[in-house]
Amino acid sequence: MIAMKQDYARISPSTVWLITAPLRAWFSPVSFGLENVRKGGPYLFVGNHTIYGVWDVPLLAAELYRKKSIYLRGLGDHFHFMVPVWGDFLKAIGGVHGTPKNCSALMEARENIVVYPGGGREVCKRRGERYKLLWKNRTGFVRLAVQHGYTILPMASVGPENAWTILYDADDFLKSWLGRILTKKGIIEKVFRNGEAIPPISRGIGPTIIPRPERFYFSFGKPIETAPFAGGHNDRAVLFGLRKAVSDSIEEQFGRLLVHREQDTQQGLVRRILTRL
């Protein structure tokens, strides 16, 4: 059972903008490529999950809702819905378990959907994985897009990965005495998905977990139409070809956003000082 239109609260654009005001003040986000997004959609937005996976999504959602009248329905990892209060909150605003059945139902309802194929593994970043897509061999999102004739909108986020410095990651834990014991007992495999669901320990400003106020840069690429591939939702060549087109677009957007980040002179003195602590 998923939350359809009548089962969740679609907050007004002005309220969403107000709620996300503190995040905008802290991260000062800027967006590029909104001209590639037609007002109202519907789209399957596909992006990169950033470390911890919660800071940039509200800002992206607010931007699309306010400027393009697009209310995103998020496909979330099962773990989110196991957390008391948090899981209920996500359901209340339209989030659903990220299953093929739920995604298909949302597409049948012509909803705007956001998916991060890297899932929990991409959230639980390890050292050296900044702005890398960790998608394994997943093609479920393109299969459903082809099956339902959905337009895919690749998007990218840069900035969150720079807000923290990873001190201790899953690799470190798995090598520790506790990690080795839990591995032998099968707990790492069953509970932590072979280590993929172990979040890193990071520092933000100074020794604290408070994220550095790095500016967030968002980009929306050119739409990728799936209509020409109608009937090919079980064709491996079609699926991997579309998957590559999406990942290539996101990685190209990474490049442009990282260059813009390096050349950005409008961040302000206080922000520049805090991001170096």
VOPAGU-2260 file (C-alpha; in pm, 1 decimal, decimal comma):
REM VOPAGU-2260
SITE   aa  ch    i         X         Y         Z
SITE  MET   A    0       0,0       0,0       0,0
SITE  ILE   A    1     148,6     335,7    -101,0
SITE  ALA   A    2      49,7     689,1     -19,9
SITE  MET   A    3    -132,9     827,9    -322,9
SITE  LYS   A    4    -263,4    1180,7    -365,5
SITE  GLN   A    5    -544,2    1149,2    -111,5
SITE  ASP   A    6    -324,0     984,4     151,6
SITE  TYR   A    7     -62,7    1251,8     213,0
SITE  ALA   A    8     -45,7    1623,9     275,8
SITE  ARG   A    9      69,9    1824,4     -24,2
SITE  ILE   A   10     202,5    2132,2     151,1
SITE  SER   A   11     170,6    2464,0     -30,9
SITE  PRO   A   12     476,0    2596,2    -219,4
SITE  SER   A   13     498,2    2899,6      10,8
SITE  THR   A   14     500,5    2677,6     320,3
SITE  VAL   A   15     770,0    2450,8     176,6
SITE  TRP   A   16     977,0    2758,1      90,7
SITE  LEU   A   17     937,0    2888,4     446,0
SITE  ILE   A   18    1025,8    2554,7     606,8
SITE  THR   A   19    1344,8    2524,4     402,0
SITE  ALA   A   20    1453,1    2885,8     466,1
SITE  PRO   A   21    1708,6    2789,7     737,5
SITE  LEU   A   22    1872,1    2538,7     502,1
SITE  ARG   A   23    1888,2    2797,1     222,9
SITE  ALA   A   24    2043,1    3050,1     458,7
SITE  TRP   A   25    2308,9    2799,2     565,9
SITE  PHE   A   26    2393,5    2643,3     228,5
SITE  SER   A   27    2304,4    2930,6      -8,9
SITE  PRO   A   28    2204,5    2698,3    -298,3
SITE  VAL   A   29    2214,7    2792,3    -665,3
SITE  SER   A   30    2055,8    2604,1    -953,9
SITE  PHE   A   31    2135,4    2564,2   -1321,5
SITE  GLY   A   32    1938,7    2411,5   -1606,7
SITE  LEU   A   33    1584,4    2477,0   -1483,1
SITE  GLU   A   34    1500,4    2568,6   -1842,0
SITE  ASN   A   35    1528,6    2194,5   -1915,8
SITE  VAL   A   36    1234,5    2121,4   -1684,8
SITE  ARG   A   37     885,8    2177,1   -1822,4
SITE  LYS   A   38     637,9    2310,4   -1571,4
SITE  GLY   A   39     434,4    2040,0   -1399,2
SITE  GLY   A   40     619,8    1739,1   -1546,3
SITE  PRO   A   41     577,1    1451,3   -1500,1
SITE  TYR   A   42     934,7    1327,4   -1479,1
SITE  LEU   A   43    1144,6    1059,7   -1322,6
SITE  PHE   A   44    1421,1    1271,3   -1168,1
SITE  VAL   A   45    1739,9    1067,5   -1128,8
SITE  GLY   A   46    2032,8    1199,8    -929,6
SITE  ASN   A   47    2337,9    1134,2    -717,0
SITE  HIS   A   48    2287,7    1068,5    -348,9
SITE  THR   A   49    2522,8    1278,7    -139,9
SITE  ILE   A   50    2677,0    1191,0     196,1
SITE  TYR   A   51    2404,7    1129,1     459,5
SITE  GLY   A   52    2146,1    1194,7     186,8
SITE  VAL   A   53    1915,8    1439,2     363,8
SITE  TRP   A   54    2049,2    1792,7     324,6
SITE  ASP   A   55    2019,6    1866,0     -44,9
SITE  VAL   A   56    1692,4    1683,4    -118,7
SITE  PRO   A   57    1462,8    1932,7      62,1
SITE  LEU   A   58    1630,1    2222,2    -117,5
SITE  LEU   A   59    1592,5    2055,4    -456,8
SITE  ALA   A   60    1228,7    1973,9    -383,9
SITE  ALA   A   61    1151,3    2329,9    -274,3
SITE  GLU   A   62    1314,7    2475,8    -585,7
SITE  LEU   A   63    1116,4    2254,1    -823,1
SITE  TYR   A   64     789,7    2307,8    -637,9
SITE  ARG   A   65     819,0    2685,9    -624,3
SITE  LYS   A   66     951,5    2747,4    -975,5
SITE  LYS   A   67     808,7    2457,3   -1177,2
SITE  SER   A   68     496,6    2348,9    -981,3
SITE  ILE   A   69     652,3    2005,0    -943,2
SITE  TYR   A   70     585,3    1818,6    -619,2
SITE  LEU   A   71     833,9    1535,5    -583,7
SITE  ARG   A   72     735,1    1190,9    -462,5
SITE  GLY   A   73    1044,5    1031,0    -315,1
SITE  LEU   A   74    1137,7     663,8    -343,2
SITE  GLY   A   75    1310,4     601,3     -10,7
SITE  ASP   A   76    1528,6     324,6     127,2
SITE  HIS   A   77    1338,8      80,5     351,3
SITE  PHE   A   78    1553,6     190,4     645,7
SITE  HIS   A   79    1389,1     534,2     649,3
SITE  PHE   A   80    1047,4     385,8     713,2
SITE  MET   A   81    1174,7     175,8    1002,2
SITE  VAL   A   82    1269,9     486,0    1202,4
SITE  PRO   A   83     991,1     601,7    1438,5
SITE  VAL   A   84     849,4     948,7    1368,1
SITE  TRP   A   85    1087,4    1005,5    1074,1
SITE  GLY   A   86     929,3     730,2     866,3
SITE  ASP   A   87     580,2     858,6     946,9
SITE  PHE   A   88     685,0    1209,9     850,0
SITE  LEU   A   89     814,7    1092,8     511,7
SITE  LYS   A   90     489,6     909,4     442,7
SITE  ALA   A   91     289,7    1215,5     545,2
SITE  ILE   A   92     459,9    1431,0     279,5
SITE  GLY   A   93     436,5    1168,0       5,2
SITE  GLY   A   94     745,0     951,5      42,3
SITE  VAL   A   95     711,3     580,1     -35,7
SITE  HIS   A   96     918,2     264,2       0,2
SITE  GLY   A   97    1145,7     238,7    -299,8
SITE  THR   A   98    1002,5     -76,3    -458,3
SITE  PRO   A   99     924,8    -142,5    -826,6
SITE  LYS   A  100     557,4    -191,7    -740,3
SITE  ASN   A  101     533,3     145,1    -566,9
SITE  CYS   A  102     724,1     324,0    -840,9
SITE  SER   A  103     497,7     170,0   -1103,4
SITE  ALA   A  104     187,9     284,7    -913,4
SITE  LEU   A  105     321,9     639,7    -892,9
SITE  MET   A  106     392,5     637,6   -1265,9
SITE  GLU   A  107      42,5     517,8   -1340,8
SITE  ALA   A  108     -78,7     820,0   -1142,1
SITE  ARG   A  109     158,6    1044,0   -1347,6
SITE  GLU   A  110     339,5    1170,0   -1040,3
SITE  ASN   A  111     678,1    1341,9   -1041,0
SITE  ILE   A  112     922,0    1097,9    -884,9
SITE  VAL   A  113    1276,6    1131,6    -756,0
SITE  VAL   A  114    1506,5     831,1    -730,2
SITE  TYR   A  115    1869,5     785,1    -633,0
SITE  PRO   A  116    1987,2     453,8    -783,4
SITE  GLY   A  117    2290,6     450,0    -551,1
SITE  GLY   A  118    2055,7     414,2    -255,2
SITE  GLY   A  119    2197,7     360,2      91,0
SITE  ARG   A  120    2542,1     269,1     -39,7
SITE  GLU   A  121    2581,2     610,2    -198,9
SITE  VAL   A  122    2466,9     777,3     124,0
SITE  CYS   A  123    2722,8     583,8     329,1
SITE  LYS   A  124    3017,8     736,8     150,9
SITE  ARG   A  125    3373,9     622,1     209,3
SITE  ARG   A  126    3691,9     820,7     168,7
SITE  GLY   A  127    3774,8     889,5    -194,1
SITE  GLU   A  128    3413,3     859,4    -313,3
SITE  ARG   A  129    3316,4    1224,5    -349,1
SITE  TYR   A  130    3080,2    1273,6    -641,7
SITE  LYS   A  131    3101,5     915,8    -761,2
SITE  LEU   A  132    2796,3     723,1    -878,3
SITE  LEU   A  133    2775,6     390,0    -696,6
SITE  TRP   A  134    2494,6     226,7    -888,8
SITE  LYS   A  135    2623,5    -130,0    -920,4
SITE  ASN   A  136    2430,5    -288,8   -1209,4
SITE  ARG   A  137    2092,0    -142,1   -1124,7
SITE  THR   A  138    1859,2     -80,6   -1417,2
SITE  GLY   A  139    1520,5     -97,0   -1244,5
SITE  PHE   A  140    1460,5     276,3   -1273,0
SITE  VAL   A  141    1512,1     280,0   -1651,5
SITE  ARG   A  142    1307,0     -37,5   -1695,9
SITE  LEU   A  143    1007,4     124,1   -1526,3
SITE  ALA   A  144    1058,8     450,5   -1715,7
SITE  VAL   A  145    1052,0     263,5   -2047,5
SITE  GLN   A  146     756,5      52,0   -1941,8
SITE  HIS   A  147     550,5     360,5   -1851,7
SITE  GLY   A  148     687,7     593,9   -2118,7
SITE  TYR   A  149     831,3     830,6   -1856,4
SITE  THR   A  150    1074,6    1107,9   -1938,0
SITE  ILE   A  151    1395,3    1084,0   -1732,2
SITE  LEU   A  152    1548,6    1406,5   -1600,8
SITE  PRO   A  153    1910,7    1358,9   -1488,1
SITE  MET   A  154    2018,8    1597,0   -1210,8
SITE  ALA   A  155    2330,8    1654,8   -1004,5
SITE  SER   A  156    2420,0    1795,4    -663,0
SITE  VAL   A  157    2761,5    1932,3    -569,3
SITE  GLY   A  158    2854,7    2085,7    -235,0
SITE  PRO   A  159    2723,7    1844,2      30,9
SITE  GLU   A  160    3026,5    1617,3     -11,0
SITE  ASN   A  161    3247,2    1911,1      87,1
SITE  ALA   A  162    3047,1    1997,4     399,1
SITE  TRP   A  163    3205,1    1710,7     594,6
SITE  THR   A  164    3541,6    1540,0     618,9
SITE  ILE   A  165    3517,5    1164,1     665,5
SITE  LEU   A  166    3719,9    1048,5     964,6
SITE  TYR   A  167    3612,9     685,2     989,1
SITE  ASP   A  168    3426,6     487,8     723,5
SITE  ALA   A  169    3282,3     140,6     671,1
SITE  ASP   A  170    3615,3       0,1     554,4
SITE  ASP   A  171    3776,1     107,6     881,9
SITE  PHE   A  172    3496,1     -48,0    1084,6
SITE  LEU   A  173    3503,6    -377,9     897,6
SITE  LYS   A  174    3877,0    -404,9     972,4
SITE  SER   A  175    3827,2    -339,6    1344,6
SITE  TRP   A  176    3796,2    -615,8    1605,0
SITE  LEU   A  177    3424,9    -542,4    1646,3
SITE  GLY   A  178    3369,8    -541,6    1273,2
SITE  ARG   A  179    3543,7    -876,9    1236,8
SITE  ILE   A  180    3332,8   -1028,4    1516,5
SITE  LEU   A  181    3006,1    -899,1    1369,2
SITE  THR   A  182    3110,6   -1025,7    1027,5
SITE  LYS   A  183    3172,9   -1376,3    1164,1
SITE  LYS   A  184    2832,6   -1374,2    1334,9
SITE  GLY   A  185    2661,3   -1274,4    1010,3
SITE  ILE   A  186    2532,7    -944,9    1151,9
SITE  ILE   A  187    2719,4    -732,3     898,2
SITE  GLU   A  188    2558,6    -925,9     614,8
SITE  LYS   A  189    2205,3    -934,3     756,2
SITE  VAL   A  190    2176,2    -595,4     924,3
SITE  PHE   A  191    2429,6    -378,1     746,0
SITE  ARG   A  192    2401,8    -524,6     393,6
SITE  ASN   A  193    2759,1    -651,5     387,3
SITE  GLY   A  194    2881,6    -316,1     514,7
SITE  GLU   A  195    2698,7    -101,9     260,7
SITE  ALA   A  196    2468,4      46,9     525,8
SITE  ILE   A  197    2740,8     158,3     767,8
SITE  PRO   A  198    2748,3     540,8     766,4
SITE  PRO   A  199    3077,6     723,8     802,4
SITE  ILE   A  200    3181,8     924,4    1106,4
SITE  SER   A  201    3261,7    1273,2     986,6
SITE  ARG   A  202    3344,6    1619,1    1111,1
SITE  GLY   A  203    3205,3    1944,9     981,1
SITE  ILE   A  204    3296,9    2279,2    1138,9
SITE  GLY   A  205    3605,8    2214,8    1349,1
SITE  PRO   A  206    3564,3    1892,1    1548,7
SITE  THR   A  207    3182,3    1904,5    1538,3
SITE  ILE   A  208    2929,8    1721,0    1320,1
SITE  ILE   A  209    2772,9    2055,0    1219,0
SITE  PRO   A  210    2810,4    2072,5     839,7
SITE  ARG   A  211    3031,2    2343,6     699,7
SITE  PRO   A  212    2817,3    2599,7     512,1
SITE  GLU   A  213    2941,1    2492,1     171,3
SITE  ARG   A  214    2732,4    2637,2    -107,1
SITE  PHE   A  215    2515,9    2374,8    -277,3
SITE  TYR   A  216    2510,7    2367,7    -656,4
SITE  PHE   A  217    2224,7    2194,5    -836,4
SITE  SER   A  218    2195,9    2113,7   -1203,8
SITE  PHE   A  219    1914,5    1978,0   -1420,2
SITE  GLY   A  220    2022,9    1812,9   -1742,4
SITE  LYS   A  221    1842,6    1770,1   -2069,9
SITE  PRO   A  222    1544,4    1531,2   -2058,3
SITE  ILE   A  223    1593,9    1178,1   -2186,1
SITE  GLU   A  224    1284,9    1047,9   -2364,0
SITE  THR   A  225    1201,5     679,6   -2332,3
SITE  ALA   A  226     913,0     671,6   -2581,1
SITE  PRO   A  227    1143,9     564,0   -2868,8
SITE  PHE   A  228    1222,3     248,7   -2670,5
SITE  ALA   A  229     859,5     145,9   -2606,7
SITE  GLY   A  230     834,1    -228,8   -2553,6
SITE  GLY   A  231    1203,3    -258,6   -2470,1
SITE  HIS   A  232    1167,6    -272,9   -2091,8
SITE  ASN   A  233    1306,1    -625,8   -2087,9
SITE  ASP   A  234    1581,4    -559,8   -2341,0
SITE  ARG   A  235    1916,0    -558,6   -2159,0
SITE  ALA   A  236    2086,8    -350,8   -2430,1
SITE  VAL   A  237    1814,0     -85,3   -2414,8
SITE  LEU   A  238    1824,2     -67,1   -2035,8
SITE  PHE   A  239    2200,5     -40,2   -2003,2
SITE  GLY   A  240    2214,7     206,7   -2292,5
SITE  LEU   A  241    1965,2     437,0   -2122,1
SITE  ARG   A  242    2134,1     387,8   -1785,8
SITE  LYS   A  243    2463,6     498,6   -1939,2
SITE  ALA   A  244    2299,5     803,1   -2096,2
SITE  VAL   A  245    2166,5     904,9   -1754,5
SITE  SER   A  246    2493,3     844,9   -1568,5
SITE  ASP   A  247    2694,5    1022,0   -1841,6
SITE  SER   A  248    2467,1    1324,4   -1808,9
SITE  ILE   A  249    2505,3    1336,7   -1430,7
SITE  GLU   A  250    2882,7    1299,3   -1448,1
SITE  GLU   A  251    2903,8    1573,6   -1710,5
SITE  GLN   A  252    2700,3    1795,6   -1479,1
SITE  PHE   A  253    2943,1    1713,3   -1195,7
SITE  GLY   A  254    3225,6    1848,5   -1406,5
SITE  ARG   A  255    3049,3    2176,4   -1483,0
SITE  LEU   A  256    2932,4    2227,9   -1124,4
SITE  LEU   A  257    3276,1    2158,6    -978,5
SITE  VAL   A  258    3430,8    2413,0   -1215,3
SITE  HIS   A  259    3164,4    2665,5   -1119,9
SITE  ARG   A  260    3228,0    2595,0    -752,0
SITE  GLU   A  261    3598,4    2667,0    -792,8
SITE  GLN   A  262    3528,3    2990,6    -980,0
SITE  ASP   A  263    3243,9    3113,8    -756,3
SITE  THR   A  264    3342,4    3446,5    -600,9
SITE  GLN   A  265    2997,5    3524,6    -456,6
SITE  GLN   A  266    3003,9    3302,5    -149,4
SITE  GLY   A  267    3075,9    3575,4     104,3
SITE  LEU   A  268    3360,1    3620,2     352,7
SITE  VAL   A  269    3196,8    3446,4     651,9
SITE  ARG   A  270    3106,4    3143,3     443,2
SITE  ARG   A  271    3456,2    3119,0     300,3
SITE  ILE   A  272    3604,6    3131,6     651,0
SITE  LEU   A  273    3369,9    2869,3     796,1
SITE  THR   A  274    3421,3    2627,1     507,9
SITE  ARG   A  275    3793,2    2619,7     582,6
SITE  LEU   A  276    3759,2    2524,5     948,7
